[in-house]
Amino acid sequence: MARIKGKGKGKGKRGKRRKMVKEERIVVRLMGEGQYYIDKDTLKEVNRIDNEMVKMLRDERVDEHAVMESIAAMRILVKSKGKRVKDDIIIPSHIIIPATDITVEKAREVFKGEGIVPEEILG
């Protein structure tokens, strides 16, 4: 049986796959630098650092330098594995990562509870 060009399984699946990929993109705002799209794997890596930050900030003697390094690691991860959102596109962010010059006191306000990565977007 001959196959008619343009019809068949491939065309419909391809459109569905593109839609799924777009839905899986998470928007992250890096304070002072703009927004980035990241995928679920990168999100999991950011969440791992986020969870470490929450634990680290529970210690009263936390080192300010360690806080800066952890935030810098999140920012580098997003910039290296993410895709920059064009500046003329306005969309809400799922996650906001503060600048590295944040104080320990302010970091404790930001990285409390579940941290900056909401649990509902991890699923």
Secondary structure, DSSP 8 states (H G I E B T S, - for coil): ----TT-SHHHHHHHHHHHHHHHH-EEEEETTTEEEEE-HHHHHHHHHHHHHHHHHTTSTT--HHHHHHHHHHHHHHHHHHSEE--TT-----SEEE--TT--HHHHHHHS-TT-SS-GGGT-
